[in-house]
Amino acid sequence: MFLTEQVRPAFLQKGFLRAKLGPPEVRLTGNPNKKLPEQIPVYVPINPGAVYRWKGVEWSGNNVLSTMTLTNAVGLKSGDIADGMAIEGGWDRVREEYGRRGYMQTKIDPQATYDDAAHTVAYHVHIEEGKTFHLGSVVITGLSPTPKNICAKRGPFRKATC
């Protein structure tokens, strides 16, 4: 869990999209007949691999949002370091863009294509927009029908009086 949530993101941010971590190893040294030390070193083999650069993204299935809007939501430019955390954030922003338009169940399926010789990554993203949701009505409970703390502002530069 620690490797996945704490260590791996540090490599992804720097473009090491194919970093291989672990498994953790415990290496005990010394006399096996003595009591174990309070702290035991744990070693994690790491092979960071190559740093990848962003090549671009192709979209399919998008009808509501334009390709330009989607690409801008991802926020990476061709040649940028392929920050894996920024890429994931980009997919989240695409979902948010759809959500703002009432598409609450939009599914995106990003598929990476790695060019190991050029150290670039490109994505093809298929989108299932789903159906649109509309707000029907809002019911607010727990408020008094005549608010007691109404402040009146008198004039554009005067303080409000309550």
Order of alpha helices (4+ residues) and beta strands (2+ residues): alpha-beta-beta-beta-beta-beta-alpha-alpha-beta-beta-beta-beta
